[in-house]
Amino acid sequence: MRPLRTCIAAALTAAALGATLGATPSAGAAGPLPARMADTGAGSQLITAQAPRASSTSGTVTWWDRRPDGRWVKAGSAPARFGAKGLVAGTKRKQGTNTTPAGLYRLPFAFGNKAAPGGTSVTYRRVRSTSWWCQDNKSRSYNRWTQPRPADCRAAESEHLADYGTQYAYALVIGFNYDRPVRGRGAGIFLHVNGRAATAGCVSVPRDDMRRIMTWARPGRAPHIAIGTSGGATAITKY
């Protein structure tokens, strides 16, 4: 018979080994979120907008830098808001549903009712009284900034950007349905400043955080935004 002390030590060792083998690796152990994604846009800057589940209206926006050695490092994060009806795959989205399109998108340019924050290097368009975002499915300018609004773009089917002084104080255009617009899929999806509650499909963050993102983004580093959930069909790691 082995001494009691030896038996106890052996039992503790076996228990520890079993716990190790049965443990599920944490997200941190698997690396930062961008390192676990299928695609990050081939640039060295990435914004992730992640919600717990598809029905969520809130989550977290994080912006990341990829170092020369390939490692992704968090540059900042902020609480985020999504569409009032949650998130849906961008390829399945329908206009007017108040859903945020999940997917990976480029960021064509920025705009705002306020002057660009000092240090902003992305292309920035200042909103004027004649600035509109056309959402008219019948218009040739569908899902485009227009200034002035063209005759074939009905005001009732578009956003007069100057009317949203709070939300569009600063904004980044999210390239959803932008390069080859599909009518009826949706238009005018932005990363912008928080309003009073959930959005109509955009992603929003507090004003100071939006300013930080504006000055952080560098066009030469090809920044993209990935939108998705922690798991399921719209998991952010799939994009």
C-alpha positions as CSV (number, residue, x, y, z in Angstrom):
1,M,0.0,0.0,0.0
2,R,1.3,3.4,-1.0
3,P,1.7,6.1,1.7
4,L,-1.4,8.3,2.1
5,R,0.5,11.4,1.0
6,T,1.5,9.7,-2.2
7,C,-2.1,8.7,-3.0
8,I,-3.3,12.2,-2.4
9,A,-0.7,13.7,-4.7
10,A,-1.5,11.2,-7.4
11,A,-5.2,12.0,-7.1
12,L,-4.6,15.7,-7.4
13,T,-2.4,15.2,-10.4
14,A,-5.0,13.1,-12.2
15,A,-7.8,15.6,-11.4
16,A,-5.7,18.5,-12.7
17,L,-5.0,16.5,-15.9
18,G,-8.6,15.7,-16.4
19,A,-9.6,19.3,-15.9
20,T,-7.0,20.3,-18.5
21,L,-8.1,17.8,-21.1
22,G,-11.8,18.6,-20.6
23,A,-11.4,22.3,-20.6
24,T,-12.7,24.5,-23.4
25,P,-10.1,27.0,-24.6
26,S,-11.2,30.6,-23.9
27,A,-11.5,33.3,-26.5
28,G,-8.4,34.9,-25.2
29,A,-6.4,31.6,-25.5
30,A,-7.5,31.4,-29.1
31,G,-6.1,34.8,-29.9
32,P,-7.7,38.2,-30.5
33,L,-10.9,38.3,-32.5
34,P,-9.4,39.4,-35.9
35,A,-7.0,36.4,-35.7
36,R,-10.0,34.1,-35.5
37,M,-11.9,35.6,-38.5
38,A,-12.1,34.1,-41.9
39,D,-11.3,37.5,-43.6
40,T,-10.3,40.9,-42.3
41,G,-10.2,42.8,-45.6
42,A,-6.4,42.4,-46.3
43,G,-5.6,45.7,-44.6
44,S,-3.9,46.5,-41.3
45,Q,-6.8,48.2,-39.6
46,L,-10.1,46.6,-38.7
47,I,-13.3,47.6,-36.8
48,T,-15.3,44.8,-35.3
49,A,-19.0,45.4,-34.3
50,Q,-20.1,42.4,-32.4
51,A,-23.5,41.6,-30.8
52,P,-24.2,38.7,-28.5
53,R,-26.9,37.3,-30.7
54,A,-28.9,38.2,-33.8
55,S,-31.8,39.6,-31.8
56,S,-29.5,42.0,-29.9
57,T,-29.7,45.8,-30.2
58,S,-26.4,46.4,-28.4
59,G,-22.9,45.1,-28.2
60,T,-19.3,46.3,-28.6
61,V,-17.3,48.1,-31.3
62,T,-13.6,47.5,-31.2
63,W,-10.9,48.9,-33.4
64,W,-7.7,47.0,-34.1
65,D,-4.3,47.5,-35.6
66,R,-2.3,44.7,-37.2
67,R,1.4,45.0,-36.4
68,P,4.3,44.3,-38.9
69,D,4.7,40.8,-37.3
70,G,1.1,40.0,-38.1
71,R,-0.3,40.3,-34.6
72,W,-3.6,42.2,-34.1
73,V,-3.7,44.6,-31.2
74,K,-6.7,46.4,-29.8
75,A,-6.6,50.2,-30.2
76,G,-9.9,51.0,-28.5
77,S,-13.4,49.8,-27.8
78,A,-16.8,51.3,-27.1
79,P,-20.4,50.2,-26.3
80,A,-22.4,49.9,-29.6
81,R,-25.9,50.0,-30.7
82,F,-27.4,48.1,-33.6
83,G,-30.7,48.0,-35.5
84,A,-34.0,48.0,-33.5
85,K,-34.7,44.5,-35.1
86,G,-31.2,43.1,-34.5
87,L,-28.8,41.7,-37.1
88,V,-29.3,39.7,-40.3
89,A,-26.9,38.4,-43.0
90,G,-26.2,41.3,-45.4
91,T,-27.0,39.1,-48.4
92,K,-30.5,38.5,-47.0
93,R,-31.4,41.9,-45.7
94,K,-34.4,43.8,-46.9
95,Q,-34.7,47.6,-46.9
96,G,-36.9,49.2,-44.2
97,T,-36.6,46.3,-41.7
98,N,-34.5,48.1,-39.1
99,T,-31.9,45.4,-39.2
100,T,-28.1,45.8,-39.2
101,P,-26.4,43.9,-42.1
102,A,-23.8,41.4,-40.9
103,G,-20.7,41.0,-43.0
104,L,-17.3,42.5,-43.8
105,Y,-17.3,45.9,-45.5
106,R,-14.9,48.6,-46.6
107,L,-15.3,52.2,-45.5
108,P,-15.6,54.4,-48.6
109,F,-15.5,57.8,-46.9
110,A,-16.6,59.8,-43.9
111,F,-18.9,62.7,-43.5
112,G,-20.5,64.9,-40.8
113,N,-22.5,67.9,-39.8
114,K,-19.4,69.0,-37.8
115,A,-15.9,69.8,-39.1
116,A,-13.7,66.7,-39.2
117,P,-11.9,66.1,-35.9
118,G,-8.2,67.3,-36.0
119,G,-6.0,64.6,-37.3
120,T,-8.6,63.0,-39.6
121,S,-7.0,61.6,-42.7
122,V,-9.9,59.7,-44.3
123,T,-11.8,61.5,-47.1
124,Y,-14.3,63.7,-45.2
125,R,-17.4,65.4,-46.7
126,R,-19.0,68.2,-44.7
127,V,-22.8,68.1,-44.7
128,R,-24.6,71.0,-46.2
129,S,-28.2,71.9,-46.5
130,T,-28.2,70.3,-49.9
131,S,-26.7,67.0,-48.8
132,W,-28.8,63.9,-49.1
133,W,-28.4,60.1,-49.0
134,C,-30.6,58.7,-51.8
135,Q,-32.6,55.6,-50.7
136,D,-35.1,55.7,-53.6
137,N,-35.0,52.3,-55.3
138,K,-36.1,53.8,-58.6
139,S,-33.3,56.4,-58.6
140,R,-30.0,56.1,-60.5
141,S,-28.4,57.5,-57.4
142,Y,-29.6,54.7,-55.1
143,N,-27.4,54.3,-52.0
144,R,-25.3,57.3,-52.9
145,W,-24.5,60.7,-51.4
146,T,-26.1,63.4,-53.6
147,Q,-25.6,67.1,-53.5
148,P,-28.1,68.4,-54.5
149,R,-30.8,65.7,-54.5
150,P,-31.4,64.7,-58.1
151,A,-34.9,64.9,-59.6
152,D,-35.3,61.1,-59.8
153,C,-34.6,60.7,-56.1
154,R,-37.7,61.4,-54.0
155,A,-37.2,63.3,-50.8
156,A,-39.7,61.0,-49.0
157,E,-37.4,58.0,-49.9
158,S,-34.2,59.6,-48.8
159,E,-32.3,61.1,-45.9
160,H,-31.7,64.8,-45.6
161,L,-28.4,64.5,-43.7
162,A,-28.5,67.9,-42.2
163,D,-31.6,66.9,-40.2
164,Y,-29.6,64.5,-38.1
165,G,-27.2,66.9,-36.3
166,T,-26.6,64.5,-33.4
167,Q,-26.3,61.2,-35.2
168,Y,-24.4,62.5,-38.2
169,A,-22.1,64.9,-36.3
170,Y,-19.5,62.4,-37.5
171,A,-20.0,59.2,-39.6
172,L,-18.2,56.6,-41.6
173,V,-20.0,55.1,-44.6
174,I,-20.2,51.4,-44.4
175,G,-19.9,49.8,-47.8
176,F,-22.9,47.6,-47.5
177,N,-24.7,47.2,-50.8
178,Y,-22.5,50.0,-52.1
179,D,-20.3,48.9,-55.0
180,R,-23.0,47.1,-56.9
181,P,-26.3,48.2,-55.3
182,V,-29.2,45.7,-55.2
183,R,-32.5,47.5,-55.2
184,G,-34.5,46.7,-52.1
185,R,-31.6,45.4,-50.1
186,G,-30.9,48.6,-48.2
187,A,-29.2,52.0,-48.4
188,G,-27.5,54.4,-46.0
189,I,-25.8,52.1,-43.5
190,F,-23.2,54.1,-41.4
191,L,-21.1,53.9,-38.3
192,H,-22.2,57.1,-36.5
193,V,-22.9,58.8,-33.2
194,N,-25.5,57.5,-30.9
195,G,-29.0,58.8,-31.0
196,R,-31.7,58.2,-28.4
197,A,-31.9,54.4,-28.8
198,A,-31.3,51.6,-31.2
199,T,-30.7,52.5,-34.9
200,A,-32.7,51.9,-38.1
201,G,-29.9,49.5,-39.2
202,C,-26.7,51.4,-38.7
203,V,-24.1,50.9,-36.0
204,S,-23.6,53.7,-33.5
205,V,-21.2,54.6,-30.7
206,P,-20.8,57.5,-28.2
207,R,-19.7,60.8,-29.7
208,D,-16.3,60.8,-28.2
209,D,-15.6,57.3,-29.4
210,M,-16.7,58.2,-32.9
211,R,-14.2,61.0,-32.9
212,R,-11.5,58.6,-31.8
213,I,-12.3,56.2,-34.6
214,M,-12.2,59.1,-37.1
215,T,-8.7,60.1,-36.2
216,W,-7.5,56.5,-35.9
217,A,-8.6,55.4,-39.3
218,R,-5.9,55.6,-42.0
219,P,-6.9,55.1,-45.7
220,G,-3.5,53.8,-46.6
221,R,-4.1,50.9,-44.2
222,A,-7.3,49.8,-45.8
223,P,-9.6,49.9,-42.8
224,H,-12.7,47.6,-42.9
225,I,-15.6,46.9,-40.6
226,A,-16.8,43.4,-39.7
227,I,-20.3,43.2,-38.3
228,G,-21.7,40.0,-36.7
229,T,-22.6,38.0,-33.6
230,S,-20.7,36.0,-31.1
231,G,-22.0,32.7,-32.7
232,G,-24.7,31.3,-34.9
233,A,-25.5,31.9,-38.6
234,T,-24.3,35.5,-38.4
235,A,-21.1,34.8,-36.4
236,I,-18.5,37.6,-37.0
237,T,-15.8,35.0,-37.4
238,K,-17.4,33.7,-40.6
239,Y,-16.8,37.0,-42.4
